[in-house]
């Protein structure tokens, strides 16, 4: 047999001394791998594979469970370890079926006690370190496949054997760490073995704490390497440190609750537990900058999250005199270590210009995680001393800076502000609930922050000299702090004017916009300043003077010599929008908007000229980003205006800004916004030529967003005055023209985005039923969109007929009438799934359309559905667009994309439910025809016959059948029996399914597809899905049984 030959060859190679050891070792590994794969392929013929192979690998005079001590036996042990390692490695990586994997795993794990015994004996022996390290590595692999029934005593005995030799050398320490990590991850270290948990836990704590000397040696070696200028990759023992940190992380994930119990149950200080918790802090205590000089701080953060999450409430701490002090000391030591890690490096030149961008991103990510740890720690009372101490340091630093006018230690100042930023949400919450200690903390921090901002806003510019970049960072963090604590500023409104905080934000914004170098820092501070200004505008009252000052500053920045990033420009224009209702008559504001509008017009005209003559292009912006970049400022402008107008009724002010604007003034603001939007739409419409090459999906999405926000700012529920009415009519007229042109030029790729835009315009036109002129325009536009959907589906079906499957003979004279057969649609609809889903979504909007009655505030669905209203409007009596809607549903019924199937089935249910309504009985016979029932049932049968479906698809198809069986259930039952060949008696359906080549070929395809299901299973399915009184679970069961039967080979 192959097995015996392989084993014989392995033993002969093992005993051979004539060839080089390296060559024999490689040959042995390949032969052992072949033996393992033979085991996988012939698992049924092995009873105890591990003991069988080991008995052949060991010398004949030794039993399998005995441990050899001479040189030959040592070699035999080496081969045993090699075989056990290869067995697990190949099992983890082999491409096995689920059944085969479970069978082989059961076969291997039957001999788990034997393997554990071998490992323990090898660890206890006086073998050389290389073999022992191999044993450790092999153990680590085996621990990944521990069974749920692995003996806890085996785990404990294995751990005892492991702790002994692990600290002999770095080689054993590295291999042993892998073992411990997997043992913590997969086993429970014997804590569920039925013995005293405290005693067992003390044993593990004692052994793990005994590793501290090795860990401290690594820490000292790393500190020395950092002092000599080594990077993390250059540090020889970086892998050992990473593994040690991972071990501690795994320990805190699995045993943190037990460790805290041990701490709190101890009657007196327990040195080992203290040592272990000291080790938890080591990843965050390493010297050097993360991730350049050390790369384990991120693991240290996760360790601390696990420690804090398992921390018991203070009321559960019984030994308050010792346990509380221990917890407070631990919290403060960790928080101090975290604070040192969140500080910027003093060498910012190296940070921004020598570090790789990925390294900077890693550092920022670590800082964000540290912010979360500060917030988590603040929720515990034991951490309060750290934050009180930090508050005092902040006050002293600010006093020193104000007195000495020196910012030499900006890193500490910025880090302190960053920490208070991290806990600001919790501080605001507790101040609102009148927590005394938090109120005191907040008062001191707020006072120091305002003093610092006032000093920075003084006459002398601080954003210059050697500390300029550091102060940009510090100012950006301070500005963010003010944004986060706005609720604390509201009761102290006088402080805003006295200390001119708005002036400070504007000064930071100007400084950032004028910074030539360090654009990353400058953009971060500019973004923070703009966001804070937005928050102040929305949450706090500003004077007209402050508003004008903001507008003036924004205008200077917008026209400045340095171009703003897309994100900053968007935030700037949102500020303009928020202020526009208060400063609509401002000359600066009007000039700012006018300049931007002119720039947009010129750019769009240049785009048009560029398209006509590409060689005339003189613009630097990319074609793809053109429309998006040009419209983004106006999108944000309208977003800001909408926010302000929507909350105007609740806006109160006790200063120069008036109380809520009167209705007439708000109407004027809306009219001015309408005129601005009208100009933009006019420019866009004029820029459309016969080829719209620069209008891509992103551009149309941006136009849709522009109109959505613009309409929100323009239209209100208040009765429009004649002037506004005329302006709005002109705007809507231009918008309809723009939409129609886009639809005319739209390709299949752009259709989904054009449909979304079209519905926005249609809904706006139909919104007011009293304005009949707009209503009729909306219905005309609806007809245009439906015709485009009709064209798209017709084009798809024609392409299918030109290249149809010969098995589905559609015949040369097939009449193309809606709804198109699902089989036809399914052949090519997968190529346009986005378009199918967009069409279904559009028709959903039509079905869901509601309008508001002017006589009341209650929304109601029109008695006459919008599709019926449109067909009455155009005088169509054939229910064409009802049938077109079913074409859209049929296009998605047979597709594998879940989103499209879900959307189309849901639409089909909605259409069927609407047809069952009393108001649509006149449409019903025009839609639910014999052809309709034949096509939908045949299409569904071909889908279900492909085999077992996911549960969510079974549920969807069940809902569809439940909606479909409402109409003529007896006819549908007879049709299904005919399609499934459940009856030999002639019927009306027998003649119908054979009347054209198309019907014949579809019927044949269905009957061939369901051959695996027997007659009884087909009958049960037909009865289950058509019975009108059957519960939904019965329909699901019928579908599941039928699909399973179709996927099971016949007997």
N, C-alpha and C positions, 0 to 999 in steps of 0.2 A: 504493500500500500504506500501511497505518497507520504502519509504521515510518518510511517516507520523509516522510510528512506530519508526524509528530511531530518528526523531526529538522529539517525545514524551519521549523516554528513556533519551535523552540528557537533556531535561528540568527537568525531574524528578530527575536525578542525580545531576543536578545543584542545585535544591532546597533542596536536602536531607542534613540534618545536623547530621544524626545519625552515619555516618561512618567517618573515618579519611579523612582529606582533601587530603593527598597524594594519597590515593587509589582512591578517586573520580576523582582526576585530571588525573590519569593514565587511568582510564576507559573512562573519557570524551575524552581524546585525541584519544583513539582507536576508539571510536564511531564516533568522528568527521572525522577521517581518513576514516572510512568505508563510511560515508556520502559523502565524497569527491570522493571516487572511484565509488560510485553509480552515482554521477553526471557525471563522465567521461564515464560510460557505457551507460547512458540514457540521453545524452546531448540533444537529439531531444525533450524530454518531459519537458525541463526547459525553461522558458522565461527569468526570471530575478533571477538567482539562489542566488546571493549574498544578495539581499534585502529580498528574500523569507526566507532564513535561519536566517538572522539577526533579522527579525521581530518575529521569534519564540524564539530566544535566549534572546531578551529583554523582560522586564516585559510588561504586556498588557497595562498598563496605559501610557507607553511612546511610542511616535512615533519613527520611525526608524531614523529620522533625528534630533531628540532631544537628549540632553545630560543629562543623569541622574547625580544626585549629592549625593544621600544618599548611604549607604553601599551596599544595594541590587543592586542598579544600577551600582555601581563600580564593583561588581562581574559580572554583565551582560556584562559590557564593557570588562572585562578580558576575558570572554568567546568569545566575538566577535573578539577580537584581536587574540585569540588562533585559531579560525576557519579561519580567513583570512591568518594567517601564514601557517597553515597546507595546505590550498588550494593551495598556491603558491609553497610550498615545494614539495608537491606531483605532481603538474603540471610539475615542473622542472625535477623531477626524474622518473616519470612514463614512462613505455615503451609503448608509443602511436604511432600509425601510423601517417604519415604526415597529412593526411586528418583530422583525429580525433583531432590532436593537434591544427590545424588551426581553426577547428570548435569550440573547447573549449576555445581557446584564444579569439576568436571573442565574444563568449558568456560572458566571464568574463569582457573583456574590455568595453563592453557596459555600465557597471556600474562603470567605473573608476571615474567619477565625485563624485558619492556617497561615494566611498572609500576614496577619497582625502578629502572630507568634514569631514568624521568621524575622519580621522587622525588629521586634523587641529584643530578640536574642542577638541579632547583628549589632544593635546599638549598645548592648551590654558587653559585647566582646571587645577584646583588645586588638581590633583590626586596624589597618592603617587609615589615615584620614581621607584619602581619596575614595576608598570603598565606602567609608562611612558617609561621606558627602553624597555619594551616589545613592546610598540607602535613603538618606534624607530626601533627596530629589524624587526618588521613586515613591516614597511615602506621600510626598506632596501630591503626586499624580493620583495615587489611589484614594486619597481623601476626597477627591472631587466626585467620586462615584459611590460614596457611602450610601448604604440603604437606610430606609426609614427604621429598620429594625436593628441597626447596628448597636451592639451592646455598649451601654454607657461605661461599663467596667473596662471593656476593651479600649475605649477612648482614654480613660483615666490611666490605665496601665501603659498605654502607648505614650501618653504625655509624660509620665514618670521617666520612661526610658529616654525620651527626647531631651528633657531638661538637663540630664547629666553631662553629655559631651558637647552641648551646643556652644559653650563659652571657651572651648579649648583653643580655637583659632578663628580667624576671619572666614576661612573657607567653610568651616562647619557652621559658623554663625549665619552666613548668607544662606546656606542650604536649609538650616534649621528654621530660619525666619519664614521661608516658604511653607515649611511644614506647619508651623504654628498658625500662620495666616489661614491656611486651608482648614486646619483643625477647628479654629474659632468659627470660620465661615460655615463649615458643614456639620461639625459635631457640637456637643454642649459641654465638653471637658468633664464629663462625669457628674455634672451638677444635678442630673435627674436619675442618678443611679440608686436612689433610695437611702443614701447615707446622709449624714448631717451636712446640710448645704454650707453652713458657716465654716465648718472644719475644712471641707473640700475647697471652698473659696479662699480661705487663708493659705492653703497649700499652693494654689495657683498664684495668688498675690505674692507670696514669699519667693517663688521661683522666678516670676516675671520681674519683680523688683531686683532680683539678683543680677539681672542683665544691665542694670544702670551703669556699672563701671565701664562696660564696653561702649555704651551709648555716650557717656561723658567723654571717653577717649575720642570717639568720632566727632563730637562737638568741638573739642579742643583742636583736633587736627583740621577741621573745617575752618575754624576761626583763624588759625595760623595761615591756611591756604588763602583765605580772603585777604588777610593782611599783606600777603606777598603778591596780590593782584591776580590770583587764579579765578577763572570762571567756573561755573558749576560743572560743565562738561569736562573740564580739565582736572577736577578733583577726583582722585583715584577711588575714593570710597563713597562716591555719590549714590551708587546702587544700594549699598548697605543702609545708608541713611533713608533712602526712599522706602526700602522694605521695612525698616523699623517704624517709620511713620505710618505705613500701611497696616502693620500689625496693630499699632495702637488704635488706629481708626476702626479696624475690624473688632477689636476688643470693646470699644465704646459702643459700637452698633449692636453687639450681641449681649453684652453683660453689664451695661451701665447701671441698669436698675439694681442688680445684685450688688454691684460695687458701692452704690450709694447706701444701700441697706447696711452693708458692712461698716461703712463710715459712721452711720448714725447709731448703730448698735454697740459700737466699741465703748467700753467704759472709760478707757484712758487712751491717750494718743497711741496710734498704731503705726510704728515706724515704716513698716512695709507698705501700708496703704498710702501713707504720705509720699513715700518714694515713687510709687506707681503714678500718683497724680502729678508729681513733679515731672515724670516722664511724659505725661500727656501734654505738658507745656513746651517740650523741647522743639517741636517743629516750628513754633512761632517765635522761638527765642534764638534762632540761629543768626549769626552775623551776616551782613551783606544784604544786597538789594535783590528782591524777588523780581523776575525769575533769572536774572543775569548771574547772580552769585550763589543763590540757593533756590531750590525748586520744590520745597515741601511745605511752605506756608499755607498753600491752599488746602493741603490735608490737615494742617493744624486747625484751620477754621472749621472744617467739618467735624474734627474731633471735639472742638469746643461746643459746637451746636449740639452734638450728642450728649455732652456733659450737662449743658444747661437745660436741654429738653427733659432730661431725667431727674433734674433737681427737684426734691420734694418741697412742698410748701413749708414755710417757716413754722406753721402751727404743728407740723408733724415731727419737728426736730425736738427730741426729748432731752438730749444733752446740750442744753442751750449754752452752757458755759464753755464747752469745748468745740462741739460740732459747728456752732454758729461762727465762732472765730475762725475755724478751719475753712468754712465756706466763704466767709468774707475775704480772708487772705487769698484763697484760691481765685476768687473773682477779680480781686484787684491786681494780682500778678498777671492773670491772663489779659485783663483789659490794658494794663501797661504794656505788655508785649504786643498786643494788637495795635495800640496807639503808636508805638515805635515803627510798626510795619506800614502804617497808613501815611507816614510822612513822606513827602517828596524828597528825592535825593538832592543833596546840596549842589551837585554838578548837573544843572539843568541842560547845559550845553551838550553833555554826553547823552543825557536822557532823550533829548529831542532830535539829536543829529547822529549819534553813534549807535544807539539802540535800534534794533530792527522794529518795524511797525508791529509785528506779531508780539514782540516782547512788551512793548508799551501797552498793547491791548490786554495782555495777560495781567499786567500790573493794575490797570484800571479795573479789570474784572475782579482781581483780588480785593481791591479797595471797596468795590461795591459789596462784596461778600462780608468784608469787615464791618461795613455800615450796618448790615443786617445783624451781625453779632452784637454790636453796641445796642441796637434796639432791643434785641432779645434779652440782653443782660439787664437793661434798664427796668424791665418788667419785674425784676427780682429785687427785693428790698436790700439784700446783702451787698448789692453793687452800688448803692447810693453813695458811700464814702468816696468812691473813685470819681463820680461826677461832681460831688461837692468840691473835691480837691481840684478838679479840672476847671470848675467855675472860678475858684480863687486864682488859679494860674492865668486864666483869661483876663480877669480884672487887673492883675498885676502887670501883665504884658501891655495892655492898653494904656494903663497909667504911665508905664515907662516910655512907650512910644510917643504919647502926647507930650510928656515932659522933655524927652531927649530928642524927639523928632528923628528917631533912628529905627530902621526896620531890618536890623541885622539878622534877627532870628525869626524870619517870616515863616520858615517851615513849621515851627511849633505853633505859631499863631494860626496858620492855615489849617493845621491838623486839628487843633482844638475846635475851631469853627466847624470843621467837617464833622466832628463827633456830635456836636450839638445839632447839626443839620440832620444827622442820622436818627436822632431820637426826637426830632421836632414834632412829628405826628402824635407820639405818645404824650409829649409834654403839653401840647395844645389840648388834647383830650382830658388830661388830668387837671389842668387849670380850669377847664370848663366845669369839672366836677369838684372844684375847690379843694384839691389835695394840697395841704398846707406846705409840705416840704417841696413839692414841685412848684408851687406858686413862688416860693422864695427863690428857688433855682432859676425860674423863668425871669423873675424880676431883675436879678443880677445880670444874667446873660443878655437880656434885652437892653438894659442900661449900658453895658459895656459895648454891645454891638452898635448902638446909636452913637455913642461917643466916638468910636472908631470910624464910623461912616462920616460923621461930621468933621473929624480931623482930616480924613482923606479927601474930603470935599473942600478943604481950605484953599487959600489963595495959591500956595506953592504947588506945582505939579509934582506928584510923587511917581508918576509913570515914566521915569527916566533914570539913567545911570545903570550901575551894575546890578541893582536889585529889581529892575523894571519887570522882567518876566515873572519873578517870584511874586511881586505885588499884583500883577495881572491875575495870577492864579489865586492869590489870597482874596482879592477884591471879588472875583467871580464866585468864590465860595461864600463870601459875606452877602453878596446880592441874593444868592440862592437861599440863604438863611432867612432873609427878610421875606422872600416869597412864601416860605414854608410857615412862617409865624404871623401871617397877616391877621388871623383872629386875635392875636395878642396885641396888635397895634390898634385895633378898632376902638378899644376903650381909651386910648391915648392919642386921639386925633391931633391934639395940639402939638405933639412931638413931631408930627410930619412936617408942619410948617416951620417950627422953631429950628429944626435940624436939617431941613431941606433934603429929605431922603430922595425925593424925585430928582433933585439936582445931582445927587451922588450917582444915581443910576445912569443918568444921562452922561455924566462925566466918564463913567466906566465905559459906556457904549461908544462915546467919541474916541476915547483912548484906544479901545479895541479896534475900531474901524480905521484908525490912522497908523496902526502898527504895521511896519513893513515886513519884519521877520516874525518868526514864531506864530504863523497863521493858525496853527492848531489851538494854541492857548488863546489867541485873540478871538477866534470864532467861538470857542467855548464861553468866554466871558461875554461876548456880544449876545450870544443866544440866551444866556442866563439873564442878562440885563433886559432884553426885550420881553422875555417871558414874565419877569417880575413887573415890568411896566404894565403889561397886559393885565396881570392880576390886580395891581393897584387900581387901574381904570375900572375894573369890574367890581371890585370889592370895597374900595374906599372912595370917599368924595374928594375930587380934585377941583381946584379953583380954575377959572377961565385962564388966568395967567399961566398956571402950570400946564394946562392943556395946550395953550398956544406955544409954550416953550417946548413941549414934547414934539408938536407938529413941526416947529422950526428946526429942531435938531434932527428929526427924521428926514426932513427935506435936504439938509446939508449932507447927511450920510448917504442918502440915495443918489445925490449928484456928485459925490466925492470922487477922487481920482482912482480909488481902489475898488474894483467891482466886488459886490457882495456875492456870497455863495447863494445857491437857490434856496436853501433852508432859511438863511438869515433874511433874505429878501421877502420870503413868505411871511415870516414873523413880523417884519417891519410893516408890511401892508396890512396885516391883521390889526396892529396897533392903530394905524390910520383909520381903519374901518370902525374900530371901537370908539374912536374920538369923533368921527364925522358927525353923528347926531348932535353933539355938543358944540362943534366948531364948524358948522356947515357954511357959515358966512366968512370963514377965515380966508384971507387972500393967499396965505402960505399953503393952506390945504388945497385950494382950488388950483393953484399953480402946480403943486406936486402931482395932482391927478391929471391935469392937462398935459404935462410933460410926458408922463407915462403913456397916456392915450396916444399922443402923437408918435412916440417911439414905436408903439405897437402897430399903428397904421403904416408907418414907413417900413417896418420889418415885413409886414404882410404883403405890402406892395412889392418889396424886393423879392420875396418868395415867389410871387406870381411871375415877375420878370425873369427870375432865375430859372423857373420851369420852362418859360418860353425860349430863353436863351441861356443855357447853363454856363456859357463862358462869361456872362455878365455878372456872375455872383461875386459879391465883395464882402459877404458876411462870414464871420468866423464861427458862428454857432452851427452845430450839426443839424442836418435836415430833420433827423428823427426827433430832436428835442425842441424844434422851433416853436410849434404852436403851444406845446406844454409850457415851455419857458415863458412865452409871451403872456399867456393867460393866467399863470399861477398867481401873480400879484393881485389881479382883479378878483380871483376866486377868494383869496384871503381877505381882501377888502370887503367883499360882500358878506363873508362869514362874520367878520367883526361887526358890520352894520346890523346884520340880523340879530346877533346876540344882544346888542345894545337896545334895539327897538323892541325885542321880545320881552326884555325885563324892564322896559321904561316905566311901566305902570307901578312897579314896586320901587323905583329908584327914588331915594330921598337924599337931600343934600342941605347942609346948613351953611353953605358958603356962597361964593359968587355964582356957581352954577345954579341955574334955576331949578325949581322942583320939576316934576314930570312935565315934559313938553306938552303943550296943548295939542289937541287933535289936528288943528289946522297946520301947526308947524311940523308935526310928524308926517302929514300928508305932503307937505312941501319937500321934506327929506326923501320920502318914497318917490316922489315925482322926479327929483334930481337923480336918484339912483336909476330910475327907469330910463331917463335920457342917456345916462352913461352906458347902461346895458344896451340900449338901442344902437348907440354908436359902435359898440364892440360887435354886435351881431351884424350890423351893416358892413363893417370892415371884413368880417369873416365871410359873409355872403359874396361880397365883391371879389374876394381873393380866390373863390372857387372858379376854376376853369374846367375845360373838358376833361382834364386829367388831374386828379387830386393826389399826386404822388407823395406830397408831404403830409397828408392826413392819414395817420396810422391809427391803430386802436387806442393808443395812449392819448392821441390828440382828441379823438371823439369823446373819450371818457372825460377829458378835461373840459371840453365844451359842455358836456352834460352836467358836470359839477358846477360850472360857471352859471348855467341857466337855473339849476336847482337852487343855488344860494341866491342868485339874483332875483328870481321870482319870489323867494321867501322875503327878501328885503323890499321888493316893489309892491306886492299885493298884500292887502290886509282884509280883515272881516268888516271894516268900516265902509260904509257906502262911498263909492268913489265920486269925487267932484268932476265936473265936465272937463276941466283941463287935464286931470289925471287920467280920465277915461280915454280921452283922445290919444294921450301919450302911450297908455297901455295897449290900445288897439294897434297903434303903429308898431310897437315892440312885438306884439304877438304876430302881426302880419309879416314882419321881417323874419321872425323866428320860424314861422311856417315855411317861408321861402327857403331859408337855410336848411331846414330839415328835409324838405322835398329834394333839394339839390344833392344833399348827402345821400339820400336814398337812391336817387337816380345813378349816382356814381359808385354806389356801394358794391364791393365784391363780396364773395362768400365769407372772406376773412373778416370784413368790417360789419357784416350784417348784425351780429349780436349786439354790438355797441350802438349801431344806428337804431335798433329797435328800442333799446333802453332810452335813448334820447327822444325818440318819437313818442313813446308813452308819456314821458314827462310833459311834452308840449300838448298832447291830446288831453291829458288830465287837467292841465291848466285851462285849456279852452272850454272844457265841459263843466268846469267847476261851478260856474254861476248860471243856473237855468234861466234866470231872468234876462240874460244878455243873449238873445236868440241868434244874433249875428255871429258871435263867437262859437255858439253851440253848433251851428251849421258848418262853420269852418273846421271845427274839431271832428265832425262826422266825415267831412271830405278827406281830411288827413288820415283818419282811421281807415277809410276805404283805400287810400293810396298805400298804406302799410300792408293791409291784407292782400292787396294785389301783388306787392313785392314778395310776400310770403308764398303766395300761389305760384309766382314765377320761379322762386327758388326750388320748391318741391317739384314742379313740373320739369324743370331742367334736370333735376336729379333722376326722375323716373325715365325721362327720355334717354339719358345716358345708360341707365340700367337695361332698357329695351334694346339699345344698340349693341350691348355686350352681355346679353342674358345667358344664364346657364341653360344648356340644351335640355337638361333634365326637367326644367320648368318651362314648358312650351306656352308662352303667353299669346301666341297667335299673331298673324300679321295685322289683323284689324282690331286689336284691343282698343277699346274706347277709353280715353283718359278722362275719367270723371272722379271727382272727390266723393268719398275718401279713397285715396290710392291704397291698394292692398298692402298689408304689413309685410308680406313676403317681398314685394317689389321694393319697398322702402328699406327693409333690413339688409338687402344685398349691398347697398352703397351708403346707407345712412351713417355708418361708422366713420366715414370720411368727413362728415360734417356734424359731429356730435354737439359741438358748441352752438352751431346754428339751430339745430333741432331743439336743444334745451332753451335757447333764447326765444324761439318762436312759441314754445309751450309756455314759457314765462309770460310773454306778451299776452297771449290769449287768457292766461290766468288773470292778468290785470283787467282785461275786458270783462271777464265774468265777475270779478270782485268789485267792479266799479261802483262807487257810491258818490252821492252828491249831497250837499247840505241844503236843507230847505230854509229859505230866507224867513219863513214865518216862525221857525222854531230853531232850537239848538240841537235837535235830535237828528242824527244821521240815519238815512234810510236807503234801502236798496230800491231802485226804480222798479215799479210794477212791471214795466216792459224791459226785458234784458237789453243791454246795450247792443248786442248783436241783432236782436229783433228790431230795435230802434233804428239801427243803421239800414237794415234790409227794407224797412218801411220807408226810410228816407230816400233810398235809391230806387225803390219800386221793384225789388227782386222777390219773386214768390217761390223760388226753387230752394231756399235755405242753403245757398251756395256756401256761405261762410261758416255756417254750422258744420257743413260737411268738410270744409277746409280745416276746421279746428280738429276734426277727427283724423284727418291726414297727419296733422302734427303729432297727435298721440300715437298713431300707428307707426310713425317713424322711429319712435323710441322704445316700443314694446319689445323689440327683438335684439336690443343692443346689450353688450356686456358691461357698459359703463353704468355704475350704480346711480350716479347723480342724474343721468339722462333718463334711465328707466324709472326712477322714483318720481321725477317731475312729470313724465308723460303718463304714467299710470294714474297719478293723482289728478292730472287734468282730465283724463278719460272718465274717472269717477265723477268729477265735478260736472262735466258735460252731461253724463247720463242722469245724474241727480237733477240737473236743471231741466232736462227734457221731460222728466217725470212730474214736473210742476204743472199745476192746472193751467198756468198761463202759456204753456208751450205745446199744448196738444195738437195745435195746427201744424207745428213743425215736425212732430214725431213721425208721421208716416213718410215724410220726405227724407228722413235720415235713417231710421231703423228699418232698413229694407232687407230682403233675403240675401242680397249680395253683401250687405254690411255684416250680417250675422255669419255668413259663410267665411268671409275674409278674416274677421277677427278671431273666430274659433279655430280656423286652420292655422293662422299665425301663432296663436297661443299654444296649440298642440305641438307644433314644430319646436317651439322653445322648450316646453316641458319634456318632450321626448328625448332631449339631449342628455338627460340624466339628473341625478340628485342636485337640488338647488340649496343655496344657503337659506337659513331660517328667515332672514329678513325679506328675501325675495318670495319665499312661500307666503309670507304674511301679505306682501303687496299684491301678489296675484290672487290671493284669497279675497282681498278687499275688492279687487276688480271683478271677479266672478260674482261676488255678492251684489255689486251694483248692476251688473249686466243681466242677472237672472230675473230682475224686476219685469223685463219686457218679454212677453210671450214665452214663459218657461217651458211649456209643452213643446212648442216648435223648436226651441233650442235643444231640448232633450232628444227629440227625433233627429235633428241635424247631427248632434254629436254621435249618436248611435250609427248613423249612416257613415260619417267620416271614419269612425273607429271600426267599421265593419262588424257591428254587433248584431245585425239582423240581415236575413236574406230576403225578407218580404219587401216587395216593391213599394215605394212611397213617393210622395211629391218630391222629397229631397233626393231620392235616387235619380230621378230625371234631371233635377236641377244641377247636381254635381257633375253631370256628364254632358252638359249642353254646349260647352265650348272647349277648345283645346286647353285653355287656361284652367278652367275648372277641373278638367280631367287630370292635368299634370299635377295640380296642387293636391287633389284628392289622393292620387297615387303616392306623392311624396309623403303625405301624412300617414297613409296606411303602411308604407315601408318603414317609417320611423318608429311606429309603435308595435312592431312585430314581436318584440321581447315580452310585452305585456300580454297575458292570456285573456281570454274572453271575459272571464269573471272580473278581472281587475279593470278592464276597460269599461265594463258595464257599471261597476261601482263608482268609477270616476265620473262618468256621464251623469249618473243619478245624483252623486254628491254635490256637483257644482251647479246643477240647474234646479234643484228642489228649492222652491221659494221659502219654505218654512224651516229649512235645515239651519241649525246654528252655525256660526262662523267657524267654530272649532271643527265641525264636521267637514266643512269645505277645505280647511287646512289639511286635515287628515287625508282627505281624498286626493288632494294634490301631491302630498308627500308620498303616499303609497304608490300613486301612479308613476311619479318620477323615479322612485326607487325600482319599480318593476321594469321600467324602460331601460334602466342602466344595468340590470342584472342579466347575465347571459341566460338564454333559455335552456331548459333541461333537455 
